[in-house]
Amino acid sequence: PDSPAQKLVFNRVNGKRPQVLLQQVSATEECYTLAHEENVRFIYEAWQQVEQQLDGSRSGESACGPVQYVEKTPNPGLKNFVPIDLEEWWAQQFLAKIENCS
C-alpha cells in the first residue's frame, strides 16, 4: 500500500509482439482522489450547460442566460493570439509519453 502504483507501458509494435513492462508511477503522477474526480466532473458538466445555453442564445432560443464577453476595442498586442486547443494538447502529451516509453 505504501509503494506507488504500477502501470502498464506498451512498446511500439514493429512486427514483433511488444513486451509489456511495469513501471512505478510517482506519487504525483496520475493519482486522483475521489474528490478530485467529483470536482472535475462538476466543472465539466457545468461548462457543458454554459455552452448549450450560449448556443441556444446565439440561435435565438433564449433571451436570458450566459453572455459571452467581446472586447469593443481589441488589444493590438493580441492580434495574432491563437487559443490553445486543450484536447489536442493532451492528445499530443499522451502520444509523447507512449513514444518515450517505447
Disulfide bonds with the S-S distance in Angstrom:
none
